[in-house]
Amino acid sequence: MQCYDSVLDVVGHTPLIRLNRMSNGFPGIVLAKVEGMNPGHSAKDRIAKYIIAKAEKEGKILPGGTIIEASSGNTGFSMAMVAAVKGYNCILCIPDKISKEKIQLMESLGADVRICPSKVPYEDPLSHYSVCARLNQEIKNSLFVNQYFNEDNLEAHYYTTGPEIWKQTDGKITHFICAMGTGGTISGTAKYLKEQNPEVKIIGVDAYGSILQKYHEDHVEDSTECYSYLLEAVGKKFIPGATEFDLIDKIVKATDRESALLARRLAKKQGLLTGYSSGAVLVGFKKIQPLLPKDAVVVLLLADHGSRYLSKIYNNAWMQHVGFFRSADRKSGISKVVYLREQLRKVIDFYS
Ligand SMILES: Cc1ncc(COP(=O)(O)O)c(C=O)c1O
């Protein structure tokens, strides 16, 4: 019979799909690594499967144990999936800005979801990170996955995403563009790709309001860079230990608005329903496109599926409310602020 033992056996081996209609006349090859086609609909399936299997081998979690994780949604869903298959309990602490679909999805797989404030620093006792650390102390036979500071996060992509992309492009990849959160995806994939060909250029995509780009440039943790933003799962207010900044050649920033609009355009032009961070990656491509050689082979990692954002970027009322449709800019005070902030960012971008 042609069948798999469990859903975990179909994690990874996602397709590379040509983005013919999103490349703005660019003559090179633009390919999307569509991670939303994983069974848990995101690249995080890879780390959940890998990290828990390794923890079991090392005796860090025993049967009947509890997986604990701080997540912006996708890692949580993937951890809940692994926990369901393997019979573990799963507690997920997530920031309150996360879309309601993501919360429902995690709960559907039996996870115990704890919502934590997103506007507090990560060292605050109420942050989703601190709550996980406390629960890990309190619950016997529990494993705090801690993807932000876990080397195995990076390793999962080193052993899977990197080799897949290398093989799928016949070793012809010249540029890899990827959104950065924990940094595990970009770092693990970059490590493998650069070992095959040190000339492959790695471009990270960060959010405005996050400190990653500034840290990459100046090696200082500048908290004045931090403010709240709408993009989910992209950027950080602290430096995650799972990021290898030396492997990254350039980091560009994406605005909340343009990321949302490009994700929507991708859906309508290519029939690919992807998440908010995928729009940010398309912004990253647009920004570096003028610098690319004509024969570049560019791979864009699109981290998750768009079904998780139906109440946000794929919802016209939400787009209107946050001022992402220009007609709204003149109608409400909130929208005007968002509009002016976008204009200011464009000016800053131009001169930086
Ligand atoms: C949709 C999405 N995009 C991008 C990222 C960033 O990936 P990483 O944490 O590996 O840097 C994440 C991480 O949660 C994500 O869920």
Ligand as a Chemical Component Dictionary entry (heavy atoms), coordinates in Angstrom:
data_LIG
# 
_chem_comp.id                   LIG 
_chem_comp.type                 NON-POLYMER 
_chem_comp.pdbx_formal_charge   0 
_chem_comp.three_letter_code    LIG 
# 
loop_
_chem_comp_atom.comp_id 
_chem_comp_atom.atom_id 
_chem_comp_atom.alt_atom_id 
_chem_comp_atom.type_symbol 
_chem_comp_atom.charge 
_chem_comp_atom.model_Cartn_x 
_chem_comp_atom.model_Cartn_y 
_chem_comp_atom.model_Cartn_z 
_chem_comp_atom.pdbx_ordinal 
LIG C1 C1 C 0 4.949  32.979 8.833  1  
LIG C2 C2 C 0 6.344  33.070 9.333  2  
LIG N1 N1 N 0 7.239  33.717 8.576  3  
LIG C3 C3 C 0 8.506  33.853 8.985  4  
LIG C4 C4 C 0 8.936  33.368 10.186 5  
LIG C5 C5 C 0 10.356 33.536 10.604 6  
LIG O1 O1 O 0 11.046 32.303 10.590 7  
LIG P1 P1 P 0 12.213 32.060 11.604 8  
LIG O2 O2 O 0 11.627 32.056 12.977 9  
LIG O3 O3 O 0 12.801 30.752 11.236 10 
LIG O4 O4 O 0 13.172 33.196 11.432 11 
LIG C6 C6 C 0 8.019  32.692 11.000 12 
LIG C7 C7 C 0 8.392  32.222 12.320 13 
LIG O5 O5 O 0 7.565  31.973 13.185 14 
LIG C8 C8 C 0 6.699  32.517 10.551 15 
LIG O6 O6 O 0 5.790  31.863 11.284 16 
# 
loop_
_chem_comp_bond.comp_id 
_chem_comp_bond.atom_id_1 
_chem_comp_bond.atom_id_2 
_chem_comp_bond.value_order 
_chem_comp_bond.pdbx_ordinal 
LIG C1 C2 SING 1  
LIG C2 N1 SING 2  
LIG C2 C8 DOUB 3  
LIG N1 C3 DOUB 4  
LIG C3 C4 SING 5  
LIG C4 C5 SING 6  
LIG C4 C6 DOUB 7  
LIG C5 O1 SING 8  
LIG O1 P1 SING 9  
LIG P1 O2 DOUB 10 
LIG P1 O3 SING 11 
LIG P1 O4 SING 12 
LIG C6 C7 SING 13 
LIG C6 C8 SING 14 
LIG C7 O5 DOUB 15 
LIG C8 O6 SING 16 
# 
